């Protein structure tokens, strides 16, 4: 449940920031997750906490 909420928060951030739909935001998260070889949950947490999508 917490993971789902975290991913939802990350989606909301991306939706607001880039003016995209929820599906597009999720696709963006998944793409970055795969490219950076990081779990989706970890990427979402990083985005929510730092505001950054990329790997530090």
C-alpha positions in Angstrom: 0.0 0.0 0.0 2.8 2.4 0.9 4.6 1.7 -2.4 1.4 2.4 -4.4 1.0 5.7 -2.6 4.6 6.6 -3.2 4.4 5.9 -6.9 1.1 7.9 -7.1 2.8 10.9 -5.5 5.7 10.6 -8.0 3.2 10.4 -10.8 1.5 13.5 -9.5 4.7 15.4 -9.4 5.5 14.5 -13.0 2.0 15.3 -14.1 2.2 18.8 -12.6 5.8 19.4 -13.7 5.4 18.3 -17.3 1.6 18.7 -17.9 1.1 15.1 -18.8 -1.4 12.4 -18.0 -1.1 9.8 -15.2 -0.4 7.1 -17.8 2.3 9.2 -19.4 3.8 9.9 -16.0 3.9 6.2 -15.1 5.4 5.3 -18.4 8.1 8.0 -17.8 8.8 6.5 -14.3 9.0 3.0 -15.7 11.3 4.0 -18.6 13.7 5.8 -16.2 13.6 2.8 -13.8 14.6 0.4 -16.6 17.3 2.7 -18.0 18.9 3.4 -14.6 18.4 -0.2 -13.5 16.7 0.9 -10.3 13.4 -0.4 -8.7 10.4 1.7 -9.5 9.7 2.2 -5.9 13.2 3.5 -5.2 13.0 5.9 -8.1 9.6 7.2 -7.0 10.9 7.7 -3.4 13.9 9.6 -4.8 11.6 11.8 -6.8 9.3 12.5 -3.9 12.1 13.3 -1.5 14.5 15.2 -3.7 12.5 16.3 -6.7 15.0 14.7 -9.0 14.2 11.9 -11.4 17.7 10.9 -12.5 20.3 8.9 -10.7 22.5 10.9 -8.4 
